[in-house]
């Protein structure tokens, strides 16, 4: 009798487990979206709002529970012992009114537009309110905008706001090296290939080839673009010039120099690219010319150096930032 009772109990437990296994929990993926939509509509109609958030001259009515649910900053403010936990009107300092409006709108709608115009005020404000998704969106946007012309500014911005990954990316972008053209002794040919070194990964990779082979080309950077001037391909000394855009990984031809040059010194200053000396295949050159990217024109300086110089070192002292 006792054995039969145990068997019935066992069967009863198994049946309960089977019934439990057959139960399913459904999750409505649109439930939260609909709920927040209604809460935002209530906010727009100023219904059930229990706090006014103020920044500069902008005032926004909102619901404490909604702000606290999405922002650890507001959660700490409303649930702690600070006077703001009971205040009807709360001023947020160090954030401009329009930026705070965008962030509160984001809390209710999960939508925000990051642009070149607002990213520098949006990121620190999102950091203050601990809206980490918005902060990440700002960092991703800045990373997508990295260019040789702005990498130093973005690097400084990332450093100030402790954006570690963005700082690493900006450092890597700012520190890339390029090996342009040259001569391959094995094949005894001048090269049109270009390699790029990334110190962040410690790797060399090929980028787009130049349109022509150049050994002894003068190479310089102006406004974030890489210029390859002159050089030679065998006995042919060139005066052609091409420019590389790292953002698009493309080369394009610009105006020719006034003179054929190889082994010249190159530097940039005050928005102009200077090519100094070099040789034309028969004699060293004392002339200097500069390129204006706005007019796409090369101009010879009215005076030349006292001595023709090939392979000359060139530097700019007190170069403006």
C-alpha positions as CSV (number, residue, x, y, z in Angstrom):
1,X,0.0,0.0,0.0
2,X,2.8,2.4,0.9
3,X,4.6,1.4,-2.3
4,X,1.5,2.3,-4.4
5,X,1.2,5.6,-2.6
6,X,4.8,6.5,-3.5
7,X,4.2,5.5,-7.1
8,X,1.1,7.7,-7.3
9,X,3.0,10.6,-5.8
10,X,5.8,10.1,-8.3
11,X,3.3,10.1,-11.2
12,X,1.7,13.3,-9.8
13,X,5.1,15.1,-9.7
14,X,5.9,14.0,-13.2
15,X,2.5,15.2,-14.4
16,X,3.1,18.6,-12.7
17,X,6.6,18.9,-14.3
18,X,5.1,18.0,-17.7
19,X,2.4,20.7,-17.2
20,X,5.1,23.2,-16.2
21,X,7.1,22.3,-19.3
22,X,4.1,22.9,-21.5
23,X,3.5,26.4,-20.1
24,X,5.1,29.2,-22.2
25,X,5.9,32.8,-21.3
26,X,5.4,35.3,-24.2
27,X,7.1,38.6,-24.4
28,X,5.4,41.4,-26.4
29,X,8.3,43.3,-28.1
30,X,6.2,46.3,-28.8
31,X,4.9,46.7,-25.2
32,X,7.6,49.0,-23.9
33,X,7.6,51.0,-27.1
34,X,3.9,51.6,-26.8
35,X,4.2,52.4,-23.1
36,X,6.9,55.0,-23.7
37,X,4.9,56.5,-26.6
38,X,1.9,57.0,-24.3
39,X,4.1,58.5,-21.6
40,X,5.6,60.9,-24.1
41,X,2.1,61.9,-25.2
42,X,1.2,62.5,-21.6
43,X,4.3,64.6,-21.2
44,X,3.5,66.7,-24.3
45,X,0.0,67.3,-22.8
46,X,1.6,68.1,-19.4
47,X,-0.4,65.3,-17.8
48,X,0.8,63.4,-14.7
49,X,4.1,65.3,-14.8
50,X,5.6,65.8,-11.4
51,X,8.9,67.6,-12.0
52,X,10.2,70.6,-14.1
53,X,13.7,70.3,-15.4
54,X,15.4,73.7,-16.1
55,X,18.5,74.5,-18.1
56,X,19.2,78.1,-18.9
57,X,15.9,79.6,-20.1
58,X,14.4,76.2,-21.2
59,X,11.9,74.5,-18.9
60,X,10.7,70.9,-19.5
61,X,7.9,69.1,-17.6
62,X,8.6,65.4,-17.1
63,X,7.8,62.3,-15.0
64,X,10.3,61.4,-12.3
65,X,9.9,57.7,-12.7
66,X,10.6,57.9,-16.4
67,X,13.8,60.0,-16.0
68,X,14.9,57.8,-13.1
69,X,14.3,54.6,-15.1
70,X,16.6,55.7,-18.0
71,X,19.2,57.8,-16.3
72,X,21.3,56.8,-13.2
73,X,21.9,60.5,-12.7
74,X,18.2,61.2,-12.3
75,X,17.7,58.0,-10.3
76,X,20.2,59.0,-7.7
77,X,18.8,62.5,-7.6
78,X,15.2,61.4,-7.1
79,X,15.8,58.5,-4.7
80,X,18.5,60.0,-2.5
81,X,18.5,62.4,0.4
82,X,19.2,65.5,-1.7
83,X,16.8,68.3,-1.7
84,X,16.1,67.7,-5.4
85,X,14.3,64.4,-4.5
86,X,11.3,66.5,-3.4
87,X,11.8,69.7,-5.4
88,X,9.2,70.5,-8.0
89,X,11.7,72.4,-10.2
90,X,15.2,71.3,-10.7
91,X,18.0,73.3,-12.5
92,X,20.7,71.4,-14.4
93,X,23.9,73.4,-14.7
94,X,26.7,73.0,-17.2
95,X,24.2,71.9,-19.9
96,X,22.6,74.2,-22.4
97,X,18.9,74.2,-22.7
98,X,18.5,72.8,-26.2
99,X,21.0,70.0,-25.6
100,X,19.1,69.0,-22.4
101,X,15.8,69.1,-24.3
102,X,17.3,66.6,-26.9
103,X,18.4,64.3,-24.1
104,X,15.1,64.3,-22.3
105,X,13.3,63.7,-25.6
106,X,15.7,60.8,-26.1
107,X,14.7,59.3,-22.7
108,X,11.1,59.2,-23.9
109,X,11.6,58.3,-27.6
110,X,15.0,56.5,-27.8
111,X,15.7,58.8,-30.8
112,X,18.5,61.3,-31.2
113,X,20.4,62.9,-34.1
114,X,24.1,63.3,-33.7
115,X,25.6,65.9,-36.1
116,X,28.9,67.7,-36.5
117,X,27.2,70.8,-35.0
118,X,26.0,69.2,-31.8
119,X,28.3,66.3,-31.0
120,X,30.7,68.4,-28.9
121,X,28.0,69.5,-26.5
122,X,25.9,66.4,-26.7
123,X,28.6,64.0,-25.6
124,X,29.6,65.7,-22.3
125,X,25.9,66.3,-21.5
126,X,25.1,62.6,-22.1
127,X,28.1,61.7,-19.9
128,X,26.7,64.0,-17.1
129,X,23.3,62.3,-17.2
130,X,24.9,58.9,-17.6
131,X,23.1,58.2,-20.9
132,X,25.8,55.8,-22.0
133,X,24.0,54.8,-25.3
134,X,24.0,58.4,-26.4
135,X,27.6,58.8,-25.3
136,X,28.6,55.8,-27.4
137,X,26.6,57.1,-30.4
138,X,28.6,60.3,-30.1
139,X,31.9,58.5,-29.9
140,X,31.0,56.3,-32.9
141,X,30.0,59.4,-34.9
142,X,33.3,61.1,-34.1
143,X,35.2,57.9,-35.0
144,X,33.4,57.8,-38.4
145,X,34.5,61.4,-39.0
146,X,38.2,60.8,-38.3
147,X,40.3,62.4,-41.0
148,X,43.9,63.6,-41.1
149,X,42.6,67.2,-40.9
150,X,40.7,66.7,-37.7
151,X,42.3,63.7,-35.9
152,X,44.4,65.8,-33.5
153,X,41.3,67.8,-32.5
154,X,39.2,64.7,-32.0
155,X,42.1,63.1,-30.0
156,X,42.2,66.1,-27.6
157,X,38.4,66.0,-27.2
158,X,38.4,62.3,-26.6
159,X,41.2,62.7,-24.0
160,X,39.3,65.4,-22.1
161,X,36.1,63.3,-21.9
162,X,37.8,60.0,-21.2
163,X,36.6,58.3,-24.4
164,X,39.2,55.6,-24.3
165,X,38.3,53.7,-27.5
166,X,37.9,56.9,-29.5
167,X,41.3,58.2,-28.1
168,X,43.0,55.0,-29.3
169,X,41.5,55.3,-32.7
170,X,42.5,59.0,-33.0
171,X,46.0,58.2,-31.9
172,X,46.3,55.4,-34.4
173,X,44.9,57.7,-37.2
174,X,47.2,60.6,-36.2
175,X,50.3,58.3,-36.1
176,X,50.1,56.4,-39.4
177,X,53.2,56.4,-41.5
178,X,53.5,56.2,-45.3
179,X,56.2,54.8,-47.5
180,X,55.7,56.2,-51.0
181,X,57.2,54.8,-54.2
182,X,61.0,54.2,-54.1
183,X,63.2,51.7,-55.9
184,X,63.2,47.9,-55.8
185,X,66.7,46.6,-56.2
186,X,65.6,43.0,-56.8
187,X,63.5,43.9,-59.8
188,X,65.5,47.0,-60.7
189,X,62.3,49.0,-61.1
190,X,60.9,52.2,-59.6
191,X,57.8,51.7,-57.6
192,X,54.3,53.1,-57.6
193,X,53.1,51.2,-54.6
194,X,52.4,52.8,-51.2
195,X,52.4,51.2,-47.8
196,X,50.9,52.4,-44.6
197,X,52.1,51.6,-41.0
198,X,49.6,51.5,-38.2
199,X,51.3,51.7,-34.8
200,X,48.1,50.6,-33.0
201,X,48.3,47.2,-34.7
202,X,52.0,47.2,-35.5
203,X,51.1,46.3,-39.1
204,X,52.1,47.5,-42.6
205,X,49.3,47.4,-45.3
206,X,49.2,48.4,-48.9
207,X,47.0,51.3,-49.8
208,X,46.1,52.6,-53.3
209,X,49.0,52.8,-55.8
210,X,50.1,56.1,-57.4
211,X,49.2,56.6,-61.0
212,X,52.9,56.4,-62.0
213,X,56.2,55.0,-60.7
214,X,58.3,57.4,-58.6
215,X,61.6,57.0,-57.0
216,X,63.1,60.0,-55.1
217,X,59.7,61.7,-55.0
218,X,59.4,64.6,-52.6
219,X,56.6,63.8,-50.1
220,X,54.8,66.2,-47.8
221,X,51.4,66.6,-46.0
222,X,49.2,69.6,-46.5
223,X,45.7,69.9,-44.9
224,X,45.7,66.2,-44.1
225,X,46.5,65.1,-47.7
226,X,49.7,63.4,-48.8
227,X,51.5,64.9,-51.8
228,X,54.0,63.0,-54.0
229,X,56.0,65.5,-56.1
230,X,58.3,64.8,-59.0
231,X,60.7,61.9,-58.6
232,X,62.0,59.7,-61.5
233,X,61.2,56.5,-63.3
234,X,64.5,55.3,-64.7
235,X,66.2,58.2,-66.6
236,X,62.9,60.2,-66.8
237,X,62.7,62.9,-64.1
238,X,59.1,64.0,-63.5
239,X,57.5,67.3,-62.7
240,X,54.0,65.8,-62.2
241,X,52.4,65.8,-58.8
242,X,49.7,63.6,-57.3
243,X,47.8,63.8,-54.0
244,X,46.5,61.0,-51.7
245,X,43.4,61.3,-49.6
246,X,43.5,58.7,-46.7
247,X,39.7,59.2,-46.2
248,X,38.9,57.8,-49.6
249,X,42.1,55.8,-50.3
250,X,42.5,57.5,-53.7
251,X,45.2,59.4,-55.6
252,X,44.5,62.2,-58.0
253,X,46.7,64.4,-60.3
254,X,47.1,68.1,-59.5
255,X,49.0,70.7,-61.5
256,X,52.6,70.0,-62.6
257,X,55.5,71.8,-61.0
258,X,57.4,74.4,-63.1
259,X,60.5,72.2,-63.1
260,X,61.3,68.5,-63.2
261,X,62.7,67.5,-59.8
262,X,63.7,64.5,-57.9
263,X,65.3,64.1,-54.4
264,X,63.8,67.5,-53.4
265,X,62.9,68.6,-49.8
266,X,59.3,69.2,-49.1
267,X,57.4,71.0,-46.3
268,X,54.1,72.7,-45.7
269,X,53.6,76.1,-44.1
270,X,50.7,78.6,-44.0
271,X,48.5,76.5,-46.3
272,X,51.2,76.2,-49.0
273,X,53.4,73.2,-50.0
274,X,57.0,74.1,-50.7
275,X,59.4,72.0,-52.8
276,X,63.0,72.9,-52.2
277,X,65.9,72.1,-54.5
278,X,66.5,68.6,-55.8
279,X,68.0,67.7,-59.1
280,X,66.8,67.4,-62.7
281,X,68.9,64.5,-63.6
282,X,71.9,66.5,-64.7
283,X,72.5,69.2,-62.1
284,X,71.4,70.1,-58.6
285,X,68.7,72.8,-58.3
286,X,68.7,76.0,-56.2
287,X,65.2,77.0,-57.1
288,X,62.2,76.7,-54.8
289,X,58.5,76.6,-55.7
290,X,55.3,76.3,-53.8
291,X,51.8,74.9,-54.5
292,X,48.5,76.6,-53.6
293,X,45.8,74.0,-53.4
294,X,43.1,76.6,-53.7
295,X,44.2,77.8,-57.1
296,X,45.9,74.4,-58.1
297,X,49.0,76.4,-59.1
298,X,52.8,76.2,-58.6
299,X,54.8,79.4,-58.3
300,X,58.6,79.8,-58.3
301,X,60.0,81.9,-55.6
302,X,61.6,85.1,-57.0
303,X,64.9,84.3,-55.4
304,X,66.8,81.0,-55.3
305,X,69.1,79.5,-52.7
306,X,72.8,80.3,-53.1
307,X,73.7,76.6,-53.7
308,X,72.0,73.9,-55.7
309,X,70.9,71.2,-53.2
310,X,69.8,67.6,-53.7
311,X,68.6,65.4,-50.8
312,X,68.4,68.6,-48.7
313,X,66.8,68.4,-45.3
314,X,63.9,70.9,-44.9
315,X,62.2,72.0,-41.7
316,X,59.8,74.8,-40.5
317,X,60.6,76.5,-37.2
318,X,57.6,77.8,-35.1
319,X,55.2,76.2,-37.5
320,X,51.6,77.5,-36.8
321,X,49.1,74.9,-35.6
